[in-house]
């Protein structure tokens, strides 16, 4: 997914960004929301690949995941950071005029900048709709992986992927090289 474009078509205009960082939550992953099975809260995580799973972290921040398996199998990819492309003024307004590099360099920041909330949970991101995944505007540079950020269970797994050297990637410097 690194390099793909996330687009949100809004009445006031479109916003978009290149995906530059993700974290995978695979089948059987103790850190994943699907680990204990399907619930009312996580049921969209069990949709076929390419659907949005939006959840709230810490009761404050929306997080956007993309489902990654067949219907009935819970697994997904958390979108952690975007390189803003279009609608930057709108993103800055939503993010209190932060500098460009700080607009969407974290999963909660990404959802806030893009205007994503629970309304988009379960949406097919590969179909026509207001929120969708597009082709890359340019090929990604070198990619790397590392441990995931902000989890305690299965934290050793190298399931965080990012574009090396991209200034929009989140996390500590030691995890961005």
GIPEZI-V233323 format. One line per field, one symbol per residue. ss: DSSP state (2 for helix, 1 for strand, 0 for the rest). psi: psi as a letter, one per 40 degrees, with the letter a starting at -180 (. if undefined). burial: 1 if it has 16 or more other ideal C-beta (glycine too) atoms within 10 Angstrom, else 0. Layout:
ss: ???
psi: ???
burial: ???
This chain:
ss: 000011111100111111111111100000000000000000222200001111111000111111100000000111111111110222222200000222001022222222000222000100000011110000000011110000000000000111100000000022200
psi: ehdihhhhhideiiiiihhehihigiheheeieedeihiddedeeeiiieihhhihhfedhihhihieaihehhiihhhdiihhdifdddddddfffiideedffidddddddefhaedeheiheeihadhihiiidiiiaiiiiaiihfidhfdehgehiihheheeiiiideee.
burial: 111111110000001111111111110010111110000001011110101111100000011111111000011111111111111001110110000000111111111111110001101110000011100000010001010110100100101111100101111000110
